[in-house]
Amino acid sequence: MVDVTEKKPVYREAVAEGVIRLKPETLRLIKEGKVEKGDVLEVTRAAVAMAVKKTSELLPLCHPIPVTHVETSFDFPSDDELRLTVKVKTVAQTGVEMEALTGVAVGLLNVWDMVKKYEKDAEGQYPDTRIEYIRVVSKVKTSPSSP
């Protein structure tokens, strides 16, 4: 781990996003709330929050930090993709980029898990399903002299 002992806690936030590509019919089921396993978007919100809080348990060199807020949003940029955006906030000695990225990755995996029944082809494969473009969109660090 990086030694952050001498660093002062400051406000930090990070925003990450990623996309899952699904069949248009599957996206319709998600939007209409007709997925057999339940409300995909609400269950994914819970999965994201859980993942964010567990990041330091999953990534061995991440510091455990006090997460003060997790915001999850969804949009549908095309007829075959769902984009998940996660914003994480803290006041800590180190940033929250890995927490935001972990939230996105686990959130998209949760979507896949909840809809895999609709995505399989006749051979049980997933030719149209893929997770893409997981990235940090932005990060903020407010210096100690700022309000």
Buried (B, 14 or more C-beta within 10 A) or exposed (E): EEEEEEEEBBBBBBBBBBBBBBBEEBBEBBBEEEBEEEEBBEBBBEBBBBBBBBBBEEEEEBBEBEBBEBBBEBEEEEEBBBBBBBBBBBEBBBBBBBBBBBBBBBBBBBBBBBBBEBBBEEEEEEEBBEBEEBEBEEBBEEEEEEE
